Amino acid sequence: MTGASDTGAEPAGTQSPERLGSLRSQRKPNARRSASASGAGTFALLTRYFNKRAATWVPYGLMLAVTLLSYGLRLYRLGDQAIWWDEGHAVWVARQSLAQGTDITARDVHPPLYLWMLHGWLRLVGESEFAVRYLSLIAGVATVALTAVVARRLLGRQAGMLAALLIALSRFHIWWSQEARMYV
């Protein structure tokens, strides 16, 4: 016959002081203590979660900020100046049919793709100074984003952001993005 002490189980009411101490430490804390402890735990979990996520969100946020900066710099005073000779020539060619525009550019040093795009663009938005130049603005902002992607793949994340920022702030690139020509 095996006694209670052989199995490790003790009869109720005769538990050792060590066993009682371990049972007390396993008790659930009162509700007030539990709320504060779980709140701190939840905060710690959320902090760790967002710190990990911030490592992926921050580069996208910075790239969005650089892209918006480049858009704003290129948009500023876009339609203020009158159309000049080369822009007028581009608008004149874009007014022609695609076949005629291709024939005209065959005798020119510039390829026809921009003029074909301008041909469709003018039919959509009109021929104001702002509207004519806006197509180049779109191409300029896209160039900033593509520069970031290419530099990031070649040289790393920081180089991609720096390259995008430099081209976004480049005075020549801003100027060329505000002309109705195929420079960008």
URWO-V350015 format. One record per backbone hydrogen bond with DSSP energy under -1.0 kcal/mol. CO is the residue of the C=O (numbers start at 0). NH is the residue of the N-H. Records with the same first field share a line. If there is no record, write none. Layout:
CO->NH / NH
This chain:
10->13
15->19
16->20
17->21
18->22
19->23
20->24
29->33
30->34
31->35
32->36
33->37
34->38
35->39
36->40
37->41
38->42
39->43
40->44
41->45
42->46
43->47
44->48
45->49
46->50
47->51
48->52
49->53
52->55 / 56
53->57
56->60
57->61
58->62
59->63
60->64
61->65
62->66
63->67
64->68
65->69
66->70
67->71
68->72
69->73
70->74
71->75
74->77
83->87
84->88
85->89
86->90
87->91
88->92
89->93
90->94
96->100
97->101
98->102
99->103
100->104
101->105
103->106
104->107
111->115
112->116
113->117
114->118
115->119
116->120
117->121
118->122
119->123
120->124
121->125
127->131
128->132
129->133
132->136
133->137
134->138
135->139
136->140
137->141
138->142
139->143
140->144
141->145
142->146
143->147
144->148
145->149
146->150
147->151
148->152
149->153
150->154
151->155
155->159
156->160
157->161
158->162
159->163
160->164
161->165
162->166
163->167
164->168
169->173
170->174
171->175
172->176
174->177
175->178
178->180
